[in-house]
């Protein structure tokens, strides 16, 4: 039997790690099933983590056949209502090319396409695209309320700009389109 004389600072961390459950450590299952098991998404890697959720890159599979790449947003334990709100908002904006498309969802996660990357630098046409996307949302009475650099991404394939993270959006029954026109003209 070997006795460890100097356990060192890493030892406490290791013991703490072994005393936590996988859920407490933030570990996730590598596969998530949707629509009563007819759709399976294999999680590949973490793309980002925010205040309320994690976003993973994944593959939609049917049996052993890989369909396509997707992004999967999974709510932290206390933020499930944000997922539902975001799915509803994205559904209302489904005709807008500047937002992700929801493929399927459950009570604490949803699958969307396309997979997007961060933008290193902005071009004038990027800003025009962002304004067009927000104008379309405002015309439907939806305000984003969390617009910042990390929520503006570029589609990996088409390089199209997408405004993401609509979980904090606010919706009224009326259009904000005229208000936005005034801000743009005066700004």
Backbone as ProteinMPNN parsed JSONL, in Angstrom:
{"seq_chain_A": "XXXXXXXXXXXXXXXXXXXXXXXXXXXXXXXXXXXXXXXXXXXXXXXXXXXXXXXXXXXXXXXXXXXXXXXXXXXXXXXXXXXXXXXXXXXXXXXXXXXXXXXXXXXXXXXXXXXXXXXXXXXXXXXXXXXXXXXXXXXXXXXXXXXXXXXXXXXXXXXXXXXXXXXXXXXXXXXXXXXXXXXXXXX", "coords_chain_A": {"N_chain_A": [[0.841, -1.18, 0.0], [0.553, 2.222, -0.88], [1.374, 5.253, 0.605], [0.343, 8.572, 0.461], [2.212, 11.323, 1.079], [2.399, 14.165, 0.711], [-0.268, 15.686, -0.345], [-0.952, 17.916, -1.903], [-2.294, 20.886, -3.64], [-4.034, 20.201, -5.745], [-5.23, 17.859, -4.987], [-7.423, 18.349, -3.227], [-9.21, 19.466, -5.047], [-9.64, 17.302, -6.761], [-10.864, 15.442, -5.022], [-13.19, 16.887, -4.433], [-14.337, 16.935, -6.96], [-14.98, 14.201, -7.343], [-17.004, 13.92, -5.503], [-19.247, 15.101, -6.514], [-22.247, 15.082, -8.451], [-22.803, 14.096, -11.91], [-24.645, 15.937, -13.053], [-24.357, 18.167, -11.363], [-21.819, 18.926, -12.084], [-22.239, 19.882, -14.575], [-22.243, 18.185, -16.727], [-23.466, 16.63, -19.654], [-25.762, 14.435, -21.337], [-24.687, 12.624, -24.202], [-26.375, 12.266, -26.295], [-29.525, 13.422, -27.391], [-32.972, 12.921, -27.492], [-35.758, 13.665, -29.532], [-39.221, 14.36, -30.315], [-40.65, 11.98, -29.493], [-38.571, 10.155, -29.683], [-38.049, 9.863, -32.391], [-36.282, 11.6, -33.6], [-32.868, 12.023, -33.219], [-30.212, 13.701, -31.666], [-26.818, 14.001, -31.71], [-24.518, 15.264, -29.514], [-21.675, 17.189, -30.2], [-19.662, 19.146, -29.543], [-19.056, 21.843, -27.234], [-20.244, 25.011, -28.031], [-20.72, 27.458, -26.858], [-21.415, 29.236, -23.768], [-23.845, 30.791, -21.844], [-25.631, 33.14, -19.722], [-27.98, 31.775, -19.184], [-27.999, 29.344, -20.512], [-26.493, 26.578, -22.398], [-24.832, 26.139, -25.511], [-24.501, 23.779, -27.989], [-22.7, 22.161, -30.635], [-24.11, 19.879, -32.888], [-25.175, 16.711, -34.358], [-27.828, 15.71, -36.357], [-29.333, 12.623, -36.38], [-30.659, 9.707, -37.944], [-31.273, 6.603, -37.203], [-28.43, 4.973, -38.287], [-27.731, 6.872, -40.05], [-26.441, 10.03, -40.809], [-27.946, 13.121, -40.774], [-27.669, 16.115, -40.819], [-25.664, 18.996, -39.699], [-26.291, 20.786, -36.667], [-27.261, 23.304, -34.255], [-27.603, 23.102, -30.755], [-29.476, 24.237, -28.132], [-29.415, 24.255, -24.696], [-31.131, 24.616, -21.728], [-30.08, 25.974, -18.592], [-30.706, 24.57, -15.375], [-32.563, 26.239, -14.003], [-33.79, 27.856, -15.868], [-35.791, 27.114, -17.744], [-38.14, 28.288, -18.744], [-37.25, 30.329, -20.376], [-36.284, 29.013, -22.626], [-38.663, 28.01, -23.758], [-39.937, 30.449, -24.334], [-38.122, 31.53, -26.192], [-38.279, 29.648, -28.283], [-40.947, 30.039, -29.075], [-40.785, 32.728, -29.948], [-38.876, 32.554, -32.047], [-40.348, 30.934, -33.736], [-42.396, 32.672, -34.49], [-40.862, 34.371, -35.996], [-40.148, 32.904, -38.191], [-40.104, 33.294, -40.981], [-38.053, 35.008, -41.396], [-34.907, 35.449, -42.624], [-32.739, 36.196, -41.143], [-32.616, 35.046, -38.647], [-32.135, 32.079, -36.609], [-33.52, 28.835, -37.506], [-35.917, 26.85, -35.916], [-35.869, 23.428, -35.466], [-36.779, 21.226, -33.873], [-38.023, 20.739, -30.515], [-37.924, 20.424, -26.89], [-38.92, 20.368, -23.41], [-36.686, 21.584, -22.182], [-34.761, 22.228, -24.068], [-33.729, 23.096, -27.442], [-33.418, 22.475, -30.972], [-31.66, 23.917, -33.592], [-31.017, 25.406, -36.793], [-29.002, 27.354, -38.974], [-25.653, 26.159, -38.062], [-23.638, 28.479, -36.48], [-20.917, 30.903, -36.394], [-18.762, 33.065, -34.434], [-18.299, 36.555, -35.199], [-15.512, 38.146, -36.493], [-14.908, 40.689, -37.533], [-16.886, 43.475, -38.634], [-18.687, 44.285, -41.589], [-20.063, 46.786, -43.807], [-22.332, 45.743, -45.155], [-23.007, 43.744, -43.359], [-24.07, 45.183, -41.216], [-26.309, 46.318, -42.445], [-27.798, 44.002, -42.847], [-28.302, 43.211, -40.205], [-29.905, 45.36, -39.348], [-32.09, 45.038, -41.127], [-33.059, 42.551, -40.232], [-33.83, 43.173, -37.59], [-35.758, 45.143, -38.123], [-37.748, 43.604, -39.351], [-38.459, 41.965, -37.193], [-39.384, 43.915, -35.389], [-41.561, 44.856, -36.809], [-43.33, 42.864, -36.337], [-43.889, 43.252, -33.74], [-41.908, 42.514, -31.904], [-39.253, 42.868, -29.691], [-35.783, 42.565, -29.332], [-34.03, 42.901, -27.011], [-31.574, 42.035, -25.959], [-29.403, 42.638, -27.503], [-26.213, 42.35, -28.594], [-22.693, 42.077, -29.345], [-21.959, 39.329, -29.104], [-24.308, 38.052, -29.721], [-24.717, 38.211, -32.377], [-24.108, 36.454, -35.144], [-22.377, 34.518, -37.713], [-23.441, 32.512, -40.338], [-22.049, 29.361, -40.957], [-21.976, 28.093, -43.471], [-23.32, 29.66, -45.58], [-22.447, 32.149, -44.91], [-24.147, 34.096, -44.018], [-25.467, 36.695, -41.996], [-26.731, 36.283, -38.723], [-29.085, 36.994, -36.191], [-29.134, 36.043, -32.93], [-30.24, 34.345, -29.886], [-32.895, 34.965, -28.583], [-34.234, 34.752, -26.208], [-34.689, 36.645, -24.191], [-36.366, 38.404, -25.355], [-39.031, 40.756, -25.959], [-42.484, 40.954, -26.441], [-45.14, 42.597, -28.005], [-48.512, 43.218, -28.953], [-48.452, 44.902, -31.081], [-46.957, 46.702, -33.856], [-43.56, 47.824, -33.944], [-42.434, 49.14, -35.95], [-42.649, 51.779, -37.088], [-41.508, 53.325, -35.056], [-38.861, 52.381, -35.108], [-38.033, 53.296, -37.652], [-37.941, 56.063, -37.203], [-35.846, 56.232, -35.321], [-33.655, 55.319, -36.855], [-33.561, 57.245, -38.922], [-33.103, 59.653, -37.484], [-30.821, 58.915, -36.136]], "CA_chain_A": [[0.0, 0.0, 0.0], [1.322, 3.455, -1.003], [0.838, 6.369, 1.367], [0.671, 9.858, -0.139], [2.599, 12.224, 2.171], [2.01, 15.536, 0.388], [-1.366, 15.564, -1.309], [-0.902, 19.08, -2.79], [-3.548, 21.624, -3.821], [-4.91, 19.535, -6.703], [-5.919, 16.75, -4.321], [-8.729, 18.828, -2.763], [-10.043, 19.639, -6.229], [-9.998, 15.975, -7.235], [-11.831, 14.876, -4.079], [-14.442, 17.616, -4.654], [-14.856, 16.47, -8.242], [-15.566, 12.876, -7.179], [-18.158, 13.982, -4.617], [-20.348, 15.772, -7.188], [-22.936, 14.296, -9.473], [-22.575, 14.635, -13.255], [-25.479, 17.124, -13.274], [-23.743, 19.29, -10.646], [-20.623, 19.32, -12.824], [-22.643, 20.429, -15.867], [-22.09, 17.187, -17.776], [-24.693, 16.362, -20.385], [-25.814, 13.225, -22.145], [-24.14, 12.902, -25.528], [-27.47, 12.184, -27.252], [-30.823, 13.911, -26.933], [-34.025, 12.445, -28.385], [-36.904, 14.567, -29.692], [-40.386, 13.819, -31.037], [-40.86, 10.596, -29.058], [-37.444, 9.316, -30.08], [-37.856, 9.747, -33.84], [-35.127, 12.413, -33.959], [-31.774, 11.953, -32.264], [-29.132, 14.644, -31.907], [-25.575, 13.68, -31.003], [-23.774, 16.476, -29.184], [-20.278, 17.042, -30.578], [-18.784, 20.013, -28.753], [-19.652, 23.056, -26.696], [-19.969, 26.218, -28.804], [-20.731, 28.615, -25.968], [-22.223, 29.176, -22.558], [-24.325, 32.103, -21.447], [-26.238, 33.266, -18.396], [-29.128, 30.895, -18.991], [-27.977, 28.1, -21.291], [-25.315, 26.129, -23.132], [-25.102, 25.852, -26.919], [-23.62, 22.73, -28.491], [-22.79, 21.728, -32.025], [-24.59, 18.515, -32.892], [-25.555, 16.068, -35.614], [-29.122, 15.031, -36.363], [-29.177, 11.283, -36.95], [-31.817, 8.802, -38.012], [-30.605, 5.309, -37.259], [-26.993, 5.186, -38.424], [-27.565, 7.888, -41.091], [-26.29, 11.403, -40.328], [-28.724, 14.04, -41.605], [-26.96, 17.387, -40.984], [-25.185, 19.653, -38.484], [-27.233, 21.7, -36.034], [-26.902, 23.861, -32.958], [-28.549, 22.668, -29.726], [-29.459, 25.118, -26.97], [-29.923, 23.537, -23.532], [-31.318, 25.539, -20.616], [-29.63, 25.63, -17.261], [-31.835, 24.009, -14.632], [-33.542, 27.204, -13.509], [-34.183, 28.771, -16.94], [-36.563, 26.413, -18.766], [-39.14, 29.164, -19.361], [-36.577, 31.109, -21.424], [-36.238, 28.16, -23.81], [-40.006, 28.021, -24.336], [-40.167, 31.784, -24.896], [-37.284, 31.683, -27.383], [-38.855, 28.811, -29.342], [-42.143, 30.742, -29.555], [-40.366, 33.924, -30.68], [-38.268, 32.135, -33.307], [-41.436, 30.443, -34.59], [-43.047, 33.867, -35.055], [-39.928, 34.99, -36.94], [-39.665, 31.821, -39.052], [-39.909, 33.756, -42.36], [-36.947, 35.962, -41.377], [-33.645, 34.745, -42.87], [-31.713, 36.677, -40.225], [-32.686, 34.345, -37.358], [-32.064, 30.617, -36.776], [-34.774, 28.091, -37.661], [-36.097, 25.778, -34.936], [-36.262, 22.157, -36.072], [-37.603, 20.571, -32.874], [-37.72, 21.199, -29.15], [-38.591, 19.79, -25.755], [-39.123, 21.312, -22.31], [-35.486, 22.298, -21.726], [-33.776, 22.438, -25.127], [-34.227, 23.093, -28.811], [-32.446, 22.251, -32.032], [-31.833, 24.941, -34.614], [-30.023, 25.495, -37.851], [-27.716, 26.72, -39.204], [-24.595, 26.338, -37.071], [-23.018, 29.781, -36.747], [-19.662, 31.243, -35.723], [-18.59, 34.461, -34.047], [-17.82, 37.447, -36.248], [-14.287, 38.84, -36.097], [-15.04, 42.098, -37.892], [-18.144, 43.762, -39.316], [-18.673, 45.041, -42.83], [-21.277, 47.581, -43.94], [-23.478, 44.889, -45.502], [-23.4, 43.039, -42.126], [-24.932, 46.092, -40.446], [-27.581, 46.389, -43.172], [-28.495, 42.742, -42.59], [-28.772, 43.274, -38.811], [-31.019, 46.314, -39.324], [-33.229, 44.4, -41.796], [-33.582, 41.51, -39.338], [-34.522, 43.826, -36.474], [-36.963, 45.781, -38.65], [-38.764, 42.568, -39.539], [-38.93, 41.58, -35.852], [-40.155, 45.034, -34.83], [-42.842, 44.936, -37.522], [-44.201, 41.861, -35.715], [-44.05, 43.606, -32.33], [-40.916, 41.797, -31.097], [-38.001, 43.561, -29.388], [-34.762, 41.583, -28.937], [-33.665, 43.291, -25.641], [-30.259, 41.541, -25.534], [-28.585, 42.747, -28.704], [-24.804, 42.654, -28.355], [-21.814, 41.439, -30.325], [-21.964, 37.865, -29.005], [-25.581, 37.541, -30.223], [-24.738, 38.389, -33.829], [-23.217, 35.408, -35.633], [-22.336, 34.303, -39.161], [-23.703, 31.15, -40.786], [-20.82, 28.727, -41.441], [-22.037, 27.713, -44.883], [-23.665, 30.748, -46.492], [-21.83, 33.376, -44.375], [-25.229, 35.027, -43.74], [-25.513, 37.197, -40.62], [-27.907, 35.836, -37.956], [-29.271, 37.532, -34.846], [-29.503, 34.883, -32.116], [-30.535, 34.504, -28.459], [-34.139, 35.724, -28.461], [-34.889, 34.346, -24.962], [-35.069, 37.812, -23.39], [-37.157, 39.313, -26.193], [-40.317, 41.221, -25.458], [-43.439, 40.977, -27.537], [-46.435, 43.244, -27.806], [-49.393, 42.888, -30.065], [-48.41, 45.933, -32.129], [-45.703, 46.884, -34.57], [-42.634, 48.873, -33.546], [-41.758, 49.496, -37.194], [-42.556, 53.235, -37.248], [-40.548, 53.801, -34.064], [-37.518, 52.055, -35.596], [-37.721, 54.208, -38.75], [-37.563, 57.354, -36.623], [-34.513, 56.104, -34.713], [-32.657, 55.22, -37.915], [-33.463, 58.529, -39.622], [-32.485, 60.635, -36.593], [-29.521, 58.43, -35.68]], "C_chain_A": [[0.883, 1.24, 0.0], [0.625, 4.543, -0.206], [1.296, 7.667, 0.706], [0.957, 10.832, 0.995], [2.146, 13.649, 1.904], [0.966, 15.479, -0.723], [-1.416, 16.746, -2.271], [-2.266, 19.709, -3.012], [-4.517, 20.959, -4.792], [-5.725, 18.421, -6.093], [-7.315, 17.164, -3.853], [-9.698, 18.969, -3.929], [-10.531, 18.28, -6.732], [-11.037, 15.324, -6.327], [-13.184, 15.552, -4.256], [-15.112, 17.14, -5.932], [-15.567, 15.123, -8.082], [-16.79, 12.867, -6.272], [-19.358, 14.675, -5.257], [-20.967, 14.841, -8.222], [-22.612, 14.868, -10.852], [-23.403, 15.894, -13.541], [-24.886, 18.352, -12.579], [-22.494, 19.802, -11.358], [-20.954, 19.921, -14.185], [-22.468, 19.457, -17.019], [-23.451, 16.889, -18.39], [-24.608, 15.014, -21.079], [-25.305, 13.57, -23.538], [-25.201, 12.801, -26.623], [-28.751, 12.69, -26.608], [-31.852, 13.464, -27.964], [-35.198, 13.413, -28.351], [-38.011, 13.832, -30.43], [-40.571, 12.331, -30.764], [-39.79, 9.651, -29.581], [-37.203, 9.212, -31.569], [-36.683, 10.581, -34.346], [-34.09, 12.331, -32.849], [-30.717, 12.977, -32.659], [-27.945, 14.216, -31.06], [-24.814, 14.974, -30.777], [-22.299, 16.244, -29.463], [-19.342, 17.866, -29.7], [-19.547, 21.245, -28.299], [-19.249, 24.242, -27.57], [-19.9, 27.448, -27.916], [-21.632, 28.393, -24.779], [-22.591, 30.593, -22.167], [-24.908, 32.082, -20.05], [-27.289, 32.205, -18.132], [-29.017, 29.537, -19.668], [-26.591, 27.794, -21.845], [-25.75, 25.92, -24.574], [-24.028, 24.885, -27.418], [-23.766, 22.601, -30.002], [-23.215, 20.272, -31.99], [-24.876, 18.002, -34.285], [-26.916, 15.414, -35.44], [-28.911, 13.687, -37.053], [-30.517, 10.562, -36.969], [-31.243, 7.421, -38.245], [-29.101, 5.546, -37.314], [-26.685, 6.261, -39.47], [-27.494, 9.288, -40.461], [-27.006, 12.335, -41.296], [-27.953, 15.339, -41.873], [-26.534, 17.965, -39.634], [-26.218, 20.651, -37.99], [-26.583, 22.324, -34.8], [-27.996, 23.453, -31.978], [-28.393, 23.585, -28.52], [-30.141, 24.393, -25.821], [-29.974, 24.505, -22.351], [-30.617, 25.036, -19.368], [-30.877, 25.289, -16.457], [-32.93, 25.012, -14.279], [-34.113, 28.091, -14.619], [-35.012, 28.121, -18.052], [-37.575, 27.31, -19.466], [-38.531, 30.027, -20.463], [-36.501, 30.313, -22.732], [-37.592, 28.189, -24.514], [-40.296, 29.36, -24.999], [-39.365, 31.981, -26.18], [-37.818, 30.864, -28.553], [-40.089, 29.493, -29.929], [-41.773, 31.956, -30.4], [-39.767, 33.543, -32.027], [-39.315, 31.569, -34.268], [-42.179, 31.61, -35.241], [-42.175, 34.537, -36.111], [-39.434, 33.997, -37.997], [-39.45, 32.236, -40.507], [-38.746, 34.73, -42.484], [-35.631, 35.195, -41.545], [-32.538, 35.142, -41.907], [-31.752, 36.043, -38.849], [-32.581, 32.844, -37.612], [-33.457, 30.003, -36.906], [-34.817, 26.957, -36.648], [-36.58, 24.529, -35.66], [-37.172, 21.364, -35.154], [-37.143, 20.994, -31.497], [-38.378, 20.281, -28.136], [-38.639, 20.806, -24.624], [-37.877, 22.08, -21.899], [-34.424, 22.507, -22.807], [-34.472, 22.567, -26.476], [-33.074, 22.979, -29.788], [-32.73, 23.263, -33.131], [-30.745, 24.811, -35.672], [-30.047, 26.905, -38.4], [-26.79, 26.861, -38.004], [-23.856, 27.621, -37.451], [-21.739, 29.965, -35.94], [-19.656, 32.718, -35.353], [-18.04, 35.26, -35.221], [-16.596, 38.192, -35.73], [-14.359, 40.335, -36.381], [-16.32, 42.274, -38.702], [-17.893, 44.564, -40.582], [-19.993, 45.793, -42.931], [-22.489, 46.708, -44.256], [-23.924, 44.039, -44.307], [-24.371, 43.899, -41.327], [-26.289, 46.253, -41.124], [-28.427, 45.15, -42.886], [-29.079, 42.726, -41.169], [-29.984, 44.199, -38.719], [-32.25, 45.714, -39.979], [-33.886, 43.349, -40.895], [-34.38, 42.129, -38.194], [-35.779, 44.544, -36.936], [-38.081, 44.77, -38.835], [-39.331, 42.117, -38.191], [-39.81, 42.679, -35.265], [-41.507, 45.174, -35.533], [-43.839, 43.915, -36.984], [-44.385, 42.113, -34.221], [-43.075, 42.921, -31.401], [-39.661, 42.651, -30.943], [-37.004, 42.542, -28.85], [-34.359, 41.746, -27.471], [-32.338, 42.731, -25.136], [-29.285, 41.581, -26.711], [-27.181, 43.214, -28.334], [-23.973, 41.789, -29.289], [-21.893, 39.907, -30.289], [-23.267, 37.239, -29.506], [-25.781, 37.819, -31.713], [-23.662, 37.454, -34.391], [-23.3, 35.288, -37.143], [-22.504, 32.815, -39.453], [-22.425, 30.569, -41.387], [-20.832, 28.471, -42.941], [-22.254, 28.911, -45.808], [-23.029, 32.079, -46.109], [-22.87, 34.477, -44.124], [-25.208, 35.423, -42.271], [-26.816, 36.748, -39.969], [-27.921, 36.535, -36.6], [-29.833, 36.396, -34.006], [-29.848, 35.306, -30.694], [-31.724, 35.434, -28.224], [-34.892, 35.392, -27.171], [-35.32, 35.492, -24.067], [-35.931, 38.797, -24.174], [-38.478, 39.658, -25.514], [-41.254, 41.354, -26.631], [-44.704, 41.711, -27.126], [-47.299, 42.843, -28.988], [-49.29, 43.867, -31.218], [-47.008, 46.075, -32.71], [-44.882, 48.026, -33.969], [-41.941, 49.458, -34.765], [-41.596, 51.009, -37.353], [-41.564, 53.84, -36.263], [-39.122, 53.549, -34.538], [-37.109, 52.975, -36.739], [-37.265, 55.551, -38.218], [-36.168, 57.296, -36.04], [-33.428, 56.059, -35.783], [-32.47, 56.555, -38.631], [-32.764, 59.57, -38.759], [-31.092, 60.236, -36.182], [-28.483, 58.625, -36.715]], "O_chain_A": [[1.842, 1.324, 0.767], [-0.586, 4.73, -0.332], [2.481, 7.846, 0.425], [0.067, 11.142, 1.787], [1.565, 14.284, 2.784], [1.29, 15.252, -1.889], [-1.899, 16.576, -3.391], [-3.285, 19.139, -2.622], [-5.726, 21.147, -4.663], [-6.786, 18.067, -6.607], [-8.281, 16.428, -4.053], [-10.875, 18.629, -3.807], [-11.7, 18.129, -7.087], [-11.99, 14.717, -6.816], [-14.217, 14.883, -4.233], [-16.33, 16.964, -5.969], [-16.649, 14.932, -8.635], [-17.544, 11.894, -6.275], [-20.392, 14.825, -4.606], [-20.317, 13.957, -8.779], [-22.185, 16.018, -10.949], [-22.918, 16.816, -14.198], [-24.908, 19.45, -13.134], [-22.151, 20.979, -11.247], [-20.065, 20.416, -14.878], [-22.539, 19.862, -18.18], [-24.467, 16.901, -17.696], [-23.521, 14.517, -21.37], [-25.48, 14.698, -23.999], [-24.954, 13.207, -27.759], [-29.026, 12.423, -25.438], [-31.635, 13.61, -29.166], [-35.584, 13.914, -27.295], [-37.775, 12.816, -31.083], [-40.64, 11.523, -31.69], [-40.067, 8.491, -29.885], [-36.258, 8.547, -31.992], [-36.144, 10.296, -35.415], [-34.404, 12.545, -31.678], [-30.37, 13.107, -33.833], [-28.054, 14.085, -29.84], [-24.502, 15.696, -31.724], [-21.726, 15.244, -29.03], [-18.354, 17.352, -29.177], [-20.548, 21.635, -28.9], [-18.064, 24.459, -27.823], [-19.127, 28.37, -28.176], [-22.484, 27.505, -24.767], [-21.745, 31.487, -22.162], [-24.708, 31.134, -19.29], [-27.475, 31.779, -16.992], [-29.85, 28.662, -19.43], [-25.666, 28.604, -21.78], [-26.899, 25.566, -24.834], [-22.829, 25.132, -27.29], [-24.819, 22.894, -30.569], [-22.736, 19.507, -31.153], [-24.83, 18.747, -35.263], [-27.135, 14.658, -34.494], [-28.38, 13.619, -38.161], [-31.382, 10.785, -36.122], [-30.783, 7.103, -39.341], [-28.559, 6.253, -36.465], [-25.518, 6.535, -39.75], [-28.367, 9.678, -39.686], [-26.713, 12.343, -42.492], [-27.62, 15.633, -43.021], [-26.968, 17.507, -38.578], [-26.926, 21.28, -38.776], [-25.503, 21.919, -34.37], [-29.177, 23.456, -32.324], [-27.305, 23.696, -27.954], [-31.29, 23.967, -25.937], [-28.973, 25.139, -22.018], [-30.561, 23.833, -19.112], [-31.983, 25.682, -16.828], [-34.109, 24.656, -14.261], [-34.869, 29.013, -14.315], [-34.93, 28.553, -19.202], [-37.847, 27.123, -20.652], [-39.235, 30.417, -21.394], [-36.637, 30.88, -23.816], [-37.658, 28.372, -25.729], [-40.84, 29.403, -26.102], [-39.876, 32.541, -27.15], [-37.811, 31.332, -29.692], [-40.259, 29.521, -31.148], [-42.374, 32.191, -31.448], [-40.11, 34.143, -33.046], [-39.18, 31.711, -35.483], [-42.548, 31.537, -36.414], [-42.687, 35.194, -37.016], [-38.404, 34.234, -38.629], [-38.678, 31.585, -41.211], [-38.48, 35.228, -43.578], [-35.282, 34.377, -40.694], [-31.497, 34.485, -41.862], [-31.001, 36.453, -37.964], [-32.901, 32.379, -38.705], [-34.447, 30.587, -36.467], [-33.863, 26.188, -36.533], [-37.579, 24.566, -36.378], [-38.218, 20.878, -35.585], [-36.048, 21.527, -31.316], [-39.255, 19.48, -28.461], [-38.419, 21.994, -24.859], [-38.004, 23.153, -21.309], [-33.306, 22.919, -22.5], [-35.637, 22.202, -26.634], [-31.932, 23.329, -29.49], [-33.873, 23.447, -33.55], [-29.704, 24.19, -35.458], [-31.067, 27.583, -38.282], [-27.091, 27.581, -37.052], [-23.495, 27.816, -38.611], [-21.508, 29.281, -34.942], [-20.433, 33.514, -35.882], [-17.4, 34.713, -36.119], [-16.637, 38.795, -34.658], [-13.923, 41.149, -35.568], [-16.781, 41.347, -39.368], [-17.001, 45.411, -40.634], [-20.943, 45.473, -42.217], [-23.56, 46.911, -43.686], [-25.089, 43.648, -44.236], [-25.376, 43.402, -40.819], [-27.313, 46.318, -40.444], [-29.64, 45.251, -42.703], [-30.208, 42.282, -40.959], [-30.979, 43.856, -38.081], [-33.354, 45.857, -39.453], [-35.111, 43.27, -40.808], [-35.473, 41.666, -37.868], [-36.776, 44.556, -36.214], [-39.235, 45.05, -38.511], [-40.538, 41.911, -38.06], [-40.868, 42.394, -34.704], [-42.49, 45.57, -34.907], [-45.048, 44.074, -37.151], [-44.967, 41.288, -33.516], [-43.372, 42.755, -30.218], [-39.079, 43.101, -31.929], [-37.357, 41.734, -27.991], [-34.358, 40.75, -26.747], [-32.006, 42.94, -23.969], [-28.46, 40.685, -26.889], [-26.987, 44.321, -27.831], [-24.49, 40.881, -29.94], [-21.892, 39.265, -31.339], [-23.33, 36.025, -29.698], [-26.886, 37.678, -32.237], [-22.47, 37.639, -34.146], [-24.175, 35.876, -37.778], [-21.804, 31.972, -38.891], [-21.789, 31.204, -42.228], [-19.807, 28.617, -43.605], [-21.457, 29.147, -46.717], [-23.065, 33.032, -46.887], [-22.518, 35.652, -44.028], [-24.962, 34.588, -41.401], [-27.88, 36.822, -40.584], [-26.886, 36.652, -35.944], [-30.886, 35.845, -34.327], [-29.756, 36.483, -30.346], [-31.567, 36.549, -27.726], [-36.073, 35.719, -27.051], [-36.233, 35.327, -23.258], [-36.194, 39.904, -23.704], [-38.959, 38.951, -24.629], [-40.858, 41.818, -27.701], [-45.261, 41.482, -26.052], [-46.826, 42.189, -29.918], [-49.963, 43.693, -32.234], [-46.02, 45.627, -32.129], [-45.422, 49.048, -33.545], [-40.964, 50.195, -34.629], [-40.515, 51.475, -37.715], [-40.849, 54.78, -36.611], [-38.261, 54.416, -34.385], [-35.955, 53.398, -36.798], [-36.302, 56.124, -38.728], [-35.378, 58.218, -36.242], [-32.387, 56.698, -35.632], [-31.34, 56.952, -38.917], [-31.91, 60.302, -39.258], [-30.255, 61.096, -35.906], [-27.323, 58.273, -36.5]]}, "name": "protein", "num_of_chains": 1, "seq": "XXXXXXXXXXXXXXXXXXXXXXXXXXXXXXXXXXXXXXXXXXXXXXXXXXXXXXXXXXXXXXXXXXXXXXXXXXXXXXXXXXXXXXXXXXXXXXXXXXXXXXXXXXXXXXXXXXXXXXXXXXXXXXXXXXXXXXXXXXXXXXXXXXXXXXXXXXXXXXXXXXXXXXXXXXXXXXXXXXXXXXXXXXX"}
